[in-house]
Amino acid sequence: MQPKEKNKMEITSKTKTEIVIDNGTSEETIETSIDLPELNLVRMDMNVIEYPLFSKNKRRKVNQSIRYKLNGRTDKYIEVKPIAGETIPGDFEEKVFIALISVMRKNNYSRNFAVTISEISDNMKVSAYSKKAIHSQIKMALKKLSETSYTFKDSLYSSIKNELLTDTIITNMMSVRIISKADARVEEKEKYFRDGRIKEIYLIAISQHFYDNIINKGYLVFDSNLLLNIGSSIARAIYMLITKLRFNNFSYKIGLISLAGRIPLKVDKNNVGRSAKSIEKACEELKDKKLIEDFKFIKNQNWENAEIEFFFTEEHNKIKQDNFYVEKDIFKELYLNVQDINSENVSENFFNSSNSNGASEENIEKILSALPAKAKQLKTIKNLIYNSIIQYDFDRVLRAAIYTKEKNPNKVYGYFKKAISFNYGASISLKKEHKKEKNVEQHKLNLENLKNNMVVDYYPYYESFEKLNLNVQKQICNMIIKESILRIENNSSLNENFKNMFIESIHKQFEVDKKRLVNEFLEKNKDKFENLLNKKSESQKIEEELNIQEKKLDNISNSSKKDLLDITNIKDYITKSIEGYAAIILLDIETEKNLRKELSLKIIPLMMESPLSKKDVDEIIKEEIKKL
């Protein structure tokens, strides 16, 4: 977050119902993060990280409101009002909130999603033994999250405006609608209760202010499993806050009073020592879990002037950076399904209607008939088809069914479900029946489409690609995949584990986004494939040209990594080569300058496409030397 005041936090008033926080400026840029297979990365809103929206006080009083004043100003505060007869949200509610954000991610980052108590407890990583015991606690936590009032006066951070909103915002964390099986309408039973074990469904809508930050770079990424595994709520608060404040520094120093105030803990003379011990215990937990390298207290004569310094390693920064890029890639894929939807309209439809979006019995049968024959023997396959049409759309599920039938896997259900989730059938064309009276103009982009932010994909080069014979198509696809592998192998910012993970996923990602990738590749190389695209040569000549281009990629791929040059080492290599020639043919300064210019004009564009081998560069230099 980026408040405008200086980075300084002081406690200026202490009462049982009021904690005053001097919350200072933070000059760090807002970050993001990524997902390893064993991680469950989630986006945490900056306001949740910066402010004590979940109390750490285990002795919270019923019906007691808390007002946190920022910088000691009465006109700049956050006030938390509990629901009647209850306390404000605390540690347990925070864990439920983290679990819900995890569920939201699994629902393609949609603001609105349905969930059961069992799903929430699963995402909280609660043991099977404890699930039933906390059932009622989770229900109450949902009630608190939806009905507790948060008033932000000149304090709510908005990533859309990239500043604190100066007006007064009164909001909750989310809206919740509970549907029981007994009270559900017929269409709701069809939609949510096909599994006979489900008795209640919770329809969640994350509040717009928090959702906007999660979607629009007003967040940090954390592993939800890791956050939930931190035993102390104080340790969790310190970890999230310091992760944000330190940016990528290997050490970060903060005043004890300042840190305690932001958690918040009591810091008056009678309690500051006790709070210091609580913070020390929390820091020990973070150190034991290797979330920090170390920490030390700097007392400076008394607790009021004491500081805490945290230490981190290169590995901490590397994990943070790797997580950022992995999560970002996952977000791009998952969020595609909801990015053009108006959130407010979705919320209204989500809570007040049950549009089946084409999930009719007839459509379910069409998809079932497109699957391998053995799918009809599966009892739950129709439920999967129905729910998938509701979540996505009929065409996407039908394409996934056709794709599954083409692959004919042993385990149809699991493969089909994955094909739907990752949209593996995206490149499959579906024949549509068009009524004669439909005007051709309906298929063109128009101003009204643009006003409504509608996007129509148009891939002209892919259309040419589809008209080629299958062998030629296969060669082009292989070239695209090889080129992608080369880019990953030569990306010095990725470690070997990430490189292997990305390379393993390339073929799947290619199938998901085949049209766009083929179109971009052919457009980028249109000069090389001019005859192919314009169909001016015979099939044999086209294949010969493709073989030449594919051979070039193979040569690069088979070259030793030490023989590949990129932007970081090309300058030294060219300089040494020119110096070698200059020593023999005695180049003057002006000639050498012109030679460098010509080489840069030829080499740099080629390097932007893929790394060059030393042999390639030597050939280019030789050609230019011959011209002298």
C-alpha positions in Angstrom: 0.0 0.0 0.0 1.1 3.5 -0.6 -0.2 6.0 2.0 0.9 9.5 1.7 2.2 10.1 5.3 5.7 9.3 6.4 6.7 5.8 7.3 6.3 6.2 11.0 3.8 4.5 13.4 3.1 5.6 16.9 0.5 4.7 19.5 -1.0 8.0 20.6 -4.0 6.8 22.6 -4.9 3.6 24.4 -8.3 2.6 25.7 -10.2 -0.7 25.9 -12.1 0.2 22.7 -9.6 2.3 20.8 -6.2 1.7 19.5 -4.5 4.6 17.6 -2.1 3.6 14.9 0.3 6.0 13.2 0.5 4.1 9.9 3.2 5.5 7.8 4.3 5.7 4.2 5.5 2.7 2.3 7.5 3.4 -0.8 7.6 -0.2 -2.0 5.9 -1.1 -5.2 3.0 -3.5 -5.1 4.0 -7.0 -5.9 2.5 -10.3 -7.0 3.7 -14.0 -7.0 3.4 -18.0 -8.6 2.5 -21.6 -8.0 4.7 -24.6 -7.6 2.9 -28.0 -7.8 3.2 -28.5 -4.0 2.1 -25.0 -3.2 -1.4 -23.4 -3.0 -0.7 -19.8 -3.8 -3.3 -17.1 -3.1 -3.5 -13.4 -3.5 -4.0 -11.5 -0.2 -5.5 -8.0 -0.5 -3.1 -5.2 0.7 -5.6 -3.9 3.2 -5.7 -7.3 4.9 -1.9 -7.3 5.0 -1.5 -3.7 6.2 -4.4 -3.3 8.7 -5.6 -5.4 11.7 -8.9 -6.4 10.1 -8.7 -9.6 12.1 -8.0 -9.1 15.8 -5.2 -10.9 17.5 -6.7 -10.4 21.0 -7.9 -13.7 22.4 -10.0 -11.8 25.0 -12.2 -9.9 22.6 -15.4 -8.6 24.2 -18.9 -9.2 22.9 -20.5 -6.2 21.1 -17.2 -4.2 21.4 -16.2 -2.1 18.4 -12.6 -1.1 17.7 -11.5 2.1 16.0 -7.9 2.3 14.7 -6.8 5.9 14.1 -4.1 6.4 11.6 -1.4 8.9 12.4 -3.4 10.1 15.4 -5.9 11.8 13.2 -9.6 11.6 14.1 -10.5 12.0 10.4 -8.4 9.1 9.2 -9.3 5.7 10.7 -10.7 2.2 10.4 -13.6 1.1 12.6 -14.7 -2.5 13.0 -18.2 -3.1 14.4 -19.2 -6.7 15.3 -22.7 -8.2 14.7 -25.0 -8.1 17.7 -24.1 -10.5 20.4 -20.7 -11.4 18.9 -17.1 -10.3 18.9 -15.2 -8.8 16.0 -13.4 -11.3 13.6 -10.2 -12.9 14.9 -7.7 -15.7 14.1 -10.3 -18.4 13.2 -12.1 -16.0 10.9 -8.8 -15.1 9.2 -8.1 -18.8 8.5 -11.6 -19.2 7.0 -11.0 -16.1 4.8 -7.7 -17.5 3.6 -9.4 -20.8 2.8 -12.1 -19.0 0.8 -9.6 -17.0 -1.2 -8.0 -20.4 -2.1 -11.4 -21.7 -3.2 -11.9 -18.5 -5.2 -8.7 -19.2 -7.1 -9.9 -22.7 -7.9 -13.1 -21.1 -9.3 -11.1 -19.2 -11.9 -10.8 -16.1 -9.7 -14.5 -15.5 -10.1 -15.8 -13.0 -7.5 -18.9 -15.2 -7.0 -18.6 -18.9 -6.2 -20.4 -21.8 -4.4 -18.8 -23.7 -1.6 -19.7 -26.2 1.1 -18.5 -26.3 4.7 -16.5 -29.4 3.9 -14.7 -27.6 1.1 -13.8 -24.8 3.4 -12.4 -27.1 6.1 -10.5 -29.0 3.4 -8.8 -25.8 2.3 -8.1 -24.9 5.9 -6.1 -28.1 6.0 -8.1 -29.4 9.0 -7.8 -33.0 10.0 -10.6 -35.4 9.2 -11.1 -35.8 13.0 -11.6 -32.1 13.5 -13.9 -31.4 10.6 -17.2 -32.1 12.3 -16.0 -30.3 15.5 -15.5 -27.0 13.7 -18.6 -27.2 11.4 -20.6 -24.7 13.5 -17.5 -22.5 14.0 -17.1 -22.1 10.2 -20.8 -21.2 9.9 -20.4 -18.5 12.5 -17.2 -17.3 10.9 -19.0 -16.9 7.6 -21.7 -14.9 9.4 -19.1 -12.6 10.9 -17.3 -12.1 7.6 -20.5 -11.2 5.9 -22.1 -9.0 8.6 -19.2 -7.4 10.5 -19.1 -3.7 9.4 -15.7 -2.2 8.4 -15.6 1.6 8.1 -12.6 3.0 6.2 -12.2 6.8 6.5 -9.4 8.1 4.2 -7.7 4.7 4.7 -8.9 2.0 2.2 -6.3 1.3 -0.4 -7.5 1.0 -4.0 -5.2 -0.5 -6.7 -7.4 0.9 -9.4 -6.7 4.5 -8.3 -3.3 3.5 -6.8 -4.0 5.5 -3.7 -6.0 5.6 -0.4 -9.7 6.5 -1.0 -10.3 9.8 0.8 -14.0 9.3 1.3 -15.8 7.1 3.8 -16.2 3.4 2.7 -18.5 1.2 4.8 -18.2 -2.5 3.7 -18.0 -6.1 4.8 -15.5 -8.7 3.7 -18.1 -10.6 1.6 -21.7 -11.5 1.0 -23.1 -14.9 1.9 -26.3 -16.7 0.9 -27.1 -20.0 2.4 -29.2 -22.5 0.5 -30.4 -25.7 2.3 -31.5 -28.7 0.3 -34.9 -28.6 1.9 -35.5 -25.0 0.9 -33.9 -25.0 -2.5 -36.0 -24.4 -5.6 -36.2 -27.2 -8.2 -33.6 -25.6 -10.5 -31.3 -24.9 -7.5 -31.5 -28.6 -6.5 -30.5 -29.5 -10.0 -27.6 -27.1 -9.9 -26.2 -27.6 -6.5 -27.5 -30.8 -4.9 -26.9 -33.5 -7.5 -24.5 -35.1 -5.0 -26.9 -36.5 -2.4 -24.5 -36.0 0.5 -24.7 -32.2 0.2 -27.2 -30.6 2.6 -26.2 -26.9 2.4 -24.5 -24.7 -0.2 -22.9 -21.3 0.6 -22.9 -18.7 -2.3 -20.0 -16.4 -1.7 -19.4 -12.9 -3.3 -16.2 -11.3 -2.2 -16.8 -7.5 -1.6 -16.0 -5.4 -4.6 -13.2 -3.3 -3.0 -11.2 -6.3 -1.8 -11.9 -8.2 -5.1 -10.7 -5.3 -7.2 -7.3 -5.3 -5.4 -6.9 -9.0 -5.8 -7.5 -8.8 -9.5 -5.7 -5.5 -10.1 -2.2 -5.6 -8.5 -3.3 -4.6 -5.0 -2.1 -7.7 -3.4 0.8 -9.9 -2.4 1.0 -13.7 -3.1 1.4 -16.2 -0.3 1.2 -20.0 0.0 -2.1 -20.5 1.8 -0.9 -23.8 3.2 2.1 -22.0 4.7 -0.1 -19.2 6.2 -2.5 -21.7 7.8 0.5 -23.7 9.1 1.7 -20.7 11.1 0.4 -21.5 14.6 0.4 -17.9 16.0 -1.8 -15.3 14.5 0.8 -12.7 15.6 3.5 -14.6 13.7 1.2 -14.7 10.6 0.6 -11.0 10.8 4.3 -10.2 11.2 5.3 -12.5 8.3 2.8 -10.9 5.9 3.6 -7.4 6.9 7.4 -7.7 6.8 7.2 -9.6 3.5 5.5 -6.5 2.1 7.6 -3.8 3.9 11.1 -5.3 3.2 10.5 -5.5 -0.6 13.7 -7.5 -1.7 16.1 -6.2 1.0 18.1 -8.8 3.0 17.4 -7.0 6.2 14.6 -4.8 7.5 14.5 -2.8 10.8 11.3 -1.6 12.4 10.5 0.0 15.8 9.0 -2.3 18.4 6.2 0.1 19.2 5.5 0.6 15.5 5.3 -3.2 14.8 3.2 -3.8 17.9 0.8 -1.1 16.9 0.3 -2.6 13.5 -0.4 -6.1 14.7 -1.9 -4.6 17.1 -0.7 -5.3 20.6 -0.8 -3.2 23.7 2.2 -0.9 24.2 1.6 1.1 27.3 4.2 1.0 30.1 2.4 -1.8 31.9 2.1 -4.1 28.8 5.0 -3.2 26.5 7.3 -5.9 28.0 4.6 -8.6 27.6 4.0 -7.5 24.0 7.7 -7.7 23.3 7.8 -11.3 24.6 4.8 -12.2 22.3 6.6 -10.7 19.3 9.8 -12.5 20.2 8.0 -15.8 20.5 6.3 -15.2 17.1 9.6 -14.4 15.5 11.1 -17.6 16.9 8.3 -19.5 15.1 9.1 -17.7 11.8 12.7 -18.6 12.2 12.0 -22.2 13.0 9.8 -22.5 9.9 12.7 -20.8 7.9 10.4 -17.9 6.8 13.1 -15.6 8.1 16.8 -16.2 8.4 17.1 -14.5 11.8 16.1 -11.6 13.9 17.5 -9.5 16.8 16.1 -7.0 19.3 17.9 -3.7 19.6 16.7 -2.3 23.0 18.2 1.2 22.8 18.0 1.8 26.6 14.3 1.1 26.9 11.4 -0.7 25.2 9.9 2.6 23.9 13.0 3.1 21.7 13.6 -0.6 21.0 13.9 -1.9 17.4 13.7 -5.3 15.7 15.8 -6.2 12.8 14.8 -9.1 10.5 17.3 -10.9 8.2 16.7 -12.8 4.9 18.7 -14.7 2.4 19.0 -14.8 -1.4 16.8 -17.9 -1.3 14.0 -16.0 0.4 14.0 -13.5 -2.4 14.2 -16.2 -5.1 11.2 -18.0 -3.7 9.3 -14.7 -3.5 10.2 -13.9 -7.1 9.5 -17.4 -8.5 6.2 -17.4 -6.8 5.3 -14.1 -8.4 5.9 -15.3 -11.9 4.3 -18.7 -11.5 1.1 -17.3 -9.9 0.9 -14.6 -12.6 1.0 -17.2 -15.4 -1.7 -19.3 -13.6 -3.8 -16.2 -13.1 -3.7 -15.4 -16.8 -5.0 -18.8 -17.6 -7.7 -19.1 -15.0 -9.0 -15.6 -15.1 -9.7 -15.7 -18.8 -13.1 -17.2 -18.0 -14.3 -14.3 -16.0 -12.3 -11.2 -17.0 -15.0 -9.7 -19.3 -17.9 -10.2 -16.9 -19.5 -7.3 -15.0 -19.1 -8.2 -11.4 -22.2 -6.4 -10.1 -24.5 -8.1 -12.6 -23.0 -11.5 -11.9 -23.6 -10.9 -8.2 -27.2 -10.2 -8.8 -27.8 -13.1 -11.1 -25.8 -15.4 -8.8 -27.9 -14.7 -5.8 -31.4 -14.3 -7.4 -31.6 -16.6 -10.3 -30.4 -20.0 -11.5 -29.8 -19.7 -15.2 -28.7 -23.1 -16.4 -26.6 -21.6 -19.3 -27.5 -24.3 -21.8 -27.3 -27.3 -19.3 -30.4 -28.9 -20.7 -30.9 -32.7 -20.9 -30.5 -32.5 -24.7 -27.2 -30.7 -24.5 -25.9 -33.1 -21.8 -26.7 -36.0 -24.1 -24.9 -34.3 -27.0 -21.8 -34.0 -24.9 -22.1 -37.5 -23.6 -22.4 -38.9 -27.1 -19.2 -37.1 -28.0 -17.2 -38.8 -25.3 -15.7 -42.3 -25.6 -18.4 -45.0 -25.3 -17.2 -46.2 -21.9 -18.1 -42.8 -20.4 -21.8 -43.7 -20.5 -21.1 -46.4 -17.9 -19.9 -43.8 -15.3 -22.7 -42.8 -12.9 -21.4 -39.3 -12.1 -20.4 -38.2 -15.6 -23.7 -36.4 -16.2 -23.2 -34.4 -13.0 -19.8 -33.4 -14.2 -21.2 -32.3 -17.6 -24.0 -30.4 -16.0 -21.8 -28.5 -13.5 -19.2 -27.8 -16.1 -21.7 -26.2 -18.5 -22.9 -24.0 -15.6 -19.3 -23.0 -14.7 -18.1 -22.5 -18.3 -20.3 -22.9 -21.3 -21.7 -25.6 -23.6 -19.1 -25.2 -26.4 -16.1 -25.5 -24.1 -17.4 -28.7 -22.6 -18.3 -30.2 -26.0 -14.8 -29.4 -27.3 -13.3 -31.0 -24.2 -15.5 -34.1 -24.9 -14.3 -34.3 -28.5 -10.7 -33.9 -27.4 -11.1 -36.6 -24.8 -12.5 -39.0 -27.4 -9.6 -38.3 -29.7 -7.1 -39.1 -27.0 -9.1 -42.1 -25.7 -7.6 -42.3 -22.3 -7.9 -45.2 -19.8 -9.5 -43.0 -17.1 -12.1 -41.0 -19.0 -13.6 -39.1 -16.1 -10.4 -37.6 -14.8 -9.0 -36.9 -18.2 -12.3 -35.2 -19.3 -12.4 -33.1 -16.2 -8.9 -31.9 -16.7 -9.6 -31.2 -20.4 -12.5 -28.9 -19.3 -10.5 -27.1 -16.6 -7.5 -26.4 -18.9 -9.6 -25.9 -22.1 -7.6 -28.5 -24.0 -10.1 -28.5 -26.8 -9.8 -24.8 -27.5 -8.5 -25.3 -31.0 -11.3 -27.6 -32.1 -13.8 -26.0 -34.5 -17.5 -26.6 -33.9 -19.9 -26.6 -36.8 -22.8 -24.2 -36.0 -26.2 -24.1 -37.6 -27.0 -20.6 -38.8 -30.5 -19.4 -39.6 -30.8 -18.0 -43.2 -32.1 -14.7 -41.9 -29.0 -14.0 -39.9 -27.2 -11.0 -41.4 -23.5 -11.5 -42.2 -22.9 -8.1 -40.5 -23.6 -9.7 -37.1 -20.3 -11.5 -37.4 -18.2 -8.4 -37.8 -16.8 -6.2 -35.1 -18.8 -3.0 -34.7 -18.7 0.1 -32.5 -21.3 -1.3 -30.2 -19.2 -4.4 -29.6 -16.2 -2.2 -28.7 -18.3 -0.1 -26.3 -19.3 -3.3 -24.5 -15.7 -4.5 -24.3 -16.6 -7.6 -26.4 -13.6 -9.3 -27.9 -13.7 -11.3 -31.2 -10.6 -13.4 -31.9 -9.4 -13.3 -35.4 -6.5 -15.4 -36.6 -6.0 -14.9 -40.3 -2.7 -16.8 -40.4 -4.3 -19.8 -38.6 -6.9 -19.9 -41.3 -4.1 -20.4 -43.9 -2.5 -23.0 -41.5 -5.7 -25.1 -41.4 -5.7 -25.4 -45.2 -2.2 -27.0 -45.3 -1.8 -30.8 -45.3 -1.4 -32.5 -41.9 2.4 -33.2 -42.3 3.1 -29.5 -42.9 0.8 -28.5 -39.9 2.7 -31.0 -37.7 6.1 -29.5 -38.7 5.0 -26.0 -37.9 3.6 -27.1 -34.5 6.9 -28.8 -33.7 8.8 -25.7 -34.6 6.7 -23.6 -32.3 7.2 -26.0 -29.4 10.9 -26.2 -30.0 11.2 -22.5 -30.0 9.3 -22.2 -26.7 11.6 -24.8 -25.1 14.7 -22.9 -26.3 13.3 -19.7 -24.7 12.9 -21.4 -21.4 16.2 -23.2 -21.5 18.0 -19.9 -22.1 16.1 -17.9 -19.5 18.7 -17.2 -16.9 16.1 -15.9 -14.4 14.6 -19.4 -13.9 16.2 -22.1 -11.9 16.4 -25.7 -13.2 13.3 -26.9 -11.3 11.1 -24.2 -12.8 12.6 -24.8 -16.3 11.7 -28.5 -16.1 8.2 -27.7 -14.8 7.5 -25.2 -17.6 9.0 -27.5 -20.3 6.8 -30.3 -19.2 3.7 -28.1 -19.5 4.6 -26.7 -23.0 2.7 -29.3 -25.0 -0.4 -29.0 -22.9 -0.2 -25.2 -23.0 0.2 -25.3 -26.8 -3.0 -27.4 -27.2 -4.8 -24.9 -25.0 -3.7 -21.8 -27.0 -2.9 -23.4 -30.3 -4.7 -20.9 -32.6 -3.1 -17.8 -31.1 0.4 -19.4 -30.9 0.3 -20.6 -34.5 -1.0 -17.3 -35.7 1.7 -15.3 -33.9 4.4 -17.6 -35.1 3.4 -17.4 -38.8 2.8 -13.7 -38.5 6.3 -13.2 -37.0 7.9 -15.4 -39.7 5.7 -14.3 -42.6 8.7 -13.4 -44.7 10.2 -16.8 -44.3 6.9 -18.6 -45.1 5.6 -16.2 -47.7 5.2 -19.0 -50.3 3.4 -21.2 -47.8 1.0 -18.5 -46.7 0.2 -17.3 -50.2 0.1 -20.9 -51.6 2.3 -19.9 -54.5 4.5 -23.1 -54.4 3.9 -26.7 -54.5 3.5 -28.9 -51.4 7.0 -30.4 -51.8 8.7 -27.0 -51.9 6.8 -25.9 -48.9 8.0 -28.9 -46.9 11.6 -28.3 -48.0 11.3 -24.7 -46.7 9.9 -26.0 -43.4 12.7 -28.6 -43.1 15.2 -25.8 -43.5 13.6 -23.7 -40.8 13.1 -26.7 -38.5 16.8 -27.7 -39.0 17.9 -24.3 -37.9 16.0 -24.8 -34.7 17.4 -28.3 -34.2 20.9 -26.9 -34.7 20.3 -24.3 -32.0 18.7 -26.9 -29.7 21.5 -29.4 -30.2 24.2 -26.7 -29.7 26.0 -26.7 -26.3 24.6 -24.1 -24.0 28.1 -22.6 -23.8 28.0 -21.9 -27.6 24.8 -19.9 -27.3 25.0 -16.1 -27.1 22.4 -13.7 -25.7 22.2 -10.0 -25.1 24.4 -10.3 -22.0 27.5 -11.7 -23.7 27.2 -10.8 -27.4 28.9 -7.5 -27.0 32.2 -9.0 -25.6 32.2 -11.7 -28.3 31.8 -9.3 -31.2 34.4 -6.9 -29.8 37.0 -9.8 -29.5 36.1 -10.9 -33.1 36.5 -7.4 -34.5 39.8 -6.8 -32.7 41.1 -10.1 -34.2 40.3 -8.9 -37.8 41.5 -5.3 -37.1 44.9 -6.6 -36.0 45.3 -8.3 -39.4 43.6 -5.9 -41.9 44.3 -2.7 -39.9 40.7 -1.2 -39.7 40.5 2.5 -38.9 38.2 3.9 -36.2 35.5 5.0 -38.6 35.4 1.7 -40.5 35.3 -0.2 -37.2 32.4 2.0 -36.0 30.4 1.4 -39.2 31.1 -2.3 -39.0 29.7 -2.5 -35.5 26.6 -0.6 -36.7 26.0 -3.0 -39.5 26.5 -6.0 -37.3 24.0 -4.7 -34.7 21.4 -4.1 -37.4 21.7 -7.7 -38.4 22.3 -9.6 -35.2 20.0 -7.9 -32.7 16.7 -8.6 -34.6 17.7 -12.2 -34.9 18.6 -12.5 -31.2 15.1 -11.1 -30.3 13.6 -14.2 -32.0 16.0 -16.8 -30.4 19.6 -17.1 -29.1 22.3 -17.3 -31.7 25.2 -19.7 -31.6 28.8 -18.5 -31.9 29.0 -20.1 -35.3 26.0 -18.1 -36.5 27.6 -14.9 -35.3 30.9 -15.7 -36.9 29.2 -16.3 -40.3 27.5 -12.9 -40.1 30.8 -11.1 -39.1 32.6 -12.9 -42.0 30.0 -11.7 -44.5 30.4 -8.1 -43.3 34.2 -8.2 -43.4 34.1 -9.4 -47.0 32.2 -6.2 -47.9 35.0 -4.0 -46.6 
